[in-house]
C-alpha cells in the first residue's frame, strides 16, 4: 500500500473515528443465524470474503456461500497503545493497513495475494507472506477469534491481550482450518509499532543462477542477524535477494553492509528501495512474471505496485505450490527446483526453508460446471496436473542426486485445495466441530498431491 | 497396579507408601495438597509408553509431572497415578545447521541452552524457574519468561512433538522440517496442561545468541510513571528483548537477600529493560529508551553492558520469588494479563485491594506484555491469613478480567484458576474447549479435573444435544 494513499484515507477516517472505537453489539448474529438456517435445512455452506481466494485444483464441493464481509467488516475496538485491534473478519487487509498506519502502526505481514482479501480468509488459510516483520507467521499474530462453529454455536476464543494461556487453544485450532470448522466473524490481532526505519532492500546477482545459488545460499543459511530474507527468481532475469531491514539508522546501515557480503561475489550493490510499502517507479519491472490478466489485482485502486506488492502478486493461469525441506538441504533443493522447473518463478524463504513455486500456463482445458461463480476459473486441467506430477517426481530425483538428505513436503498454496482430514485426530476434530459435515465440506485434493509428503529416495 | 507398573519400570521407580509420596503432594502453588495413589517414574520412552498403555487398559486416570515447579496446581494428583517424567532427560539431537534440538520431556530448560551455547545458539523461552523446570512442563503450560517479549513464548519455539495419547497411541504433531498438514493440533497441544497426553519427544527451535546485549535499569519515584514509560518504549517501535517492572516491595525483598542486585531501595518502581542484536544500533536504542524513561519521570537510568553487571541485575529479577520466600513460609505467585495501557490503573487497584485485605502484594512482572505477577508472602498454615490472601487474589483476578485482560499469561489454569473460567469465557466457548479435549482424551483420564470445569462440558454433563 502506498503512503500517499494511506495518508489520504487516514485523514478521511480520523473525522469519523476516534482512537478507541467500539460498537457492533451481537456482531455474530447475522452469520450465526445464516449458519443455523443452513444446518436446519441440511444445506452445506462455506464462508466467503472478497472472493479473491486462490482456488484451483477442483473438484469443488457444492456449498452455498455465506458472505462475511457484508455483516462483519468494521473496527470493533482499537486502542493503539495496546498494539491490539479487534475487527470484523470481513475487513480487508488494505483497510486494516490504512487504519493502523494512521497511528504509526502496522500488521506485521502482508500475505501473498490481494490487499482486498479479507482478514477472515487470511487467518482461515493461515496465509503465508513474504518478508514479514521479524519473519512472523499468521499464527503468531492472532490473539482472539469470534467464530460461528459448524454446529451453529458462537464461540469467543482467546482474548485481546498479547499473552494468554487461559483454557485450551481454540484460536490455534481455527487459524488455518480453511473454514472447515466454522466461520470466523471477528478477530483480535497483534499489531506492531513501525520501527524508525523499515526498508526493503534488493541485491541483484549478475552470475548465472546456478552459480549465484552456490555462491550465496550457504552464507544465507548460516547468517545470524535478524534479517527476513527472500531469494527470488524469474525466468530470464538474474537471481535476486530481497531483505527487510528494520531498526534505527545505525542498525540499518550495518545490516545493509552485511547483506552485500551475503550475496557473494559478482553481486551488484545493495539497492535501498525505500520504505517497505513505498511504490517503486512505474518503469521498474515486476519481479514475478505476469502472464495474462491478474487474478488478484483486478479492480485494485493501486496503479503502481510497490516492490513488495509485486512479490505478493500471483499471476492467473499458474499453479502455485509451496515446497519445504530442511534448511540444510537448501542448496541441492533450490538447485533442483531451478533445474526441474526452468519456466517457473519461485521465491525461497530463507528462515522457513520454504519455496513458493509459480508454474505458469496451467490453462484449464475445461472448467467443471459446478465451480462456484465467485471462484476464479483457472483450475489446472488433468493433463496439466499429470505433467506437474511428473515434474515433481523429477524434482525429488534431482534433489537427491545433488545430495539432499531430507524429504520435501509439497502443498498447494493457500486455498488451492483444502487437505482432506488424513489423520484420525483431524477427523475427530471435524466431527466435533462440524457434526453434520455441512461446513465447507472437504474438497478432494488434486491427484498429484494426494500424498503431498514424499520422501526423497 | 503397583505390581504391574513395577514390572515395567522396576520396583524402585514405583512409589506407593505415604512417606514416599509426600514429596509429590504439592507443586509451586502454596496451600494446595493432594496425594497421588501411586507415583511411577519411567526411565525410557519405551517404559513410558508401556506405563500409559497399562493405565489405558485399566481405565486409570493419571497426571504427568515434570519438575513440579508449576504455579497453578496443574501437577497435583488427587488419588490418581502420577507419572514423573524427570528421568527422561536425554537431549536426543542438536542440529546446529537447521537450528533444532530434539529432546525428551524431562530435559531442564537451562541445560538445553547451556549445551547449545557452543554452537552460538540457545533455547529462548526463559521462565524464572528455568534452572530446574523441564521442557515437557514448559510445553504443557506454554511457559513464558522475561525474554518472550521479543522472542515469543514456548508455542513459538516448538516445531514438532511426538505425543503419547491417553489411549496409549503415538501421534506426531507438527513437522520440524516440512509443512504440517491439516489442523494446527501442535498449536492446541502446547499449553494443554497435560490434559491432551504426554509429549515423549519435543523438537524445538534454537535461536542464535545476539552479538551484543545492553541492560538498562531505570528508577522511578512513581509506579504510574514507570508504567507510562513502558508504553512509550513499546510505541517507539523498538522491541526490547525484555521489559520488566519491579515495585518497591519486591526491591526491598531482593536487596535484603543474597540476590541483592544493587537496586535503589527507595525507588517506587524500577524497570529492567534489555535490548539485544547486532552491536551496531544498540547505543541508539538505549538512548531512545533512556529518553522515554526520563521523559516519564525516571530519577536515573543506568546502563550495564558488561556481562557480570547484567547478570547481577538479572539475578535479582529472576530470584525475586526466592527472595520473597524469605519473608514468610508461603508465597503465592499470581499471573494475569491486562492491556498495556491499563497497567497504571490496575496496579493502583491491586495496591488498594492489598490494603483492604491487609496483605502485602509485591509486583514483579513482564511489563512489556502487560503480564502481571502480583505476589503475596504469607503463612498458609494460618487459616485466617489464608482466607484473606485468597479473597485478595479473587479481587485481583476480577480486576484484571474487568480491565479486558485474562487470568493467566504463562502459568496455566490448573486447579487454582478453574473457578475463574466461567467469568472469562461463556458456556458455548467452554464447551468447545471440552470438545477439543475430547479429540485427544475422550475418556478424560489425563490430568482430570483441571483447566475447564466439568460442569461446562455438555457431553460429559450428560446433556443430549
Interface residues (C-beta under 8 A of the other chain):
Chain A: X79 X80 X81 X82 X83 X84 X104 X126 X134 X139 X140 X149 X153 X154 X155 X156 X157 X159 X160 X161 X162 X163 X164 X165 X166 X167 X168 X169 X170 X172 X173 X175 X176 X177 X181 X192 X193 X194 X195 X196 X221 X222 X224 X225 X226 X247 X248 X249 X250 X251 X252 X253 X254 X255 X258 X322 X324 X325 X326 X327 X328 X353 X354 X406 X407 X408 X409 X410 X411 X419 X421 X422 X423 X425 X426 X428 X429 X432 X433 X452 X453
Chain B: X95 X97 X98 X99 X120 X141 X142 X144 X148 X152 X153 X155 X156 X171 X175 X177 X178 X179 X181 X182 X183 X184 X185 X187 X188 X190 X191 X192 X195 X196 X208 X211 X231 X234 X235 X236 X237 X238 X239 X277 X278 X279 X280 X281 X282 X283 X284 X285 X288 X337 X338 X339 X340 X341 X366 X369 X370 X371 X404 X405 X406 X407 X408 X409 X410 X411 X412 X413 X417 X421 X424 X425 X426 X428 X429 X430 X431 X432 X433 X435 X436 X437 X438 X439 X440 X451 X452
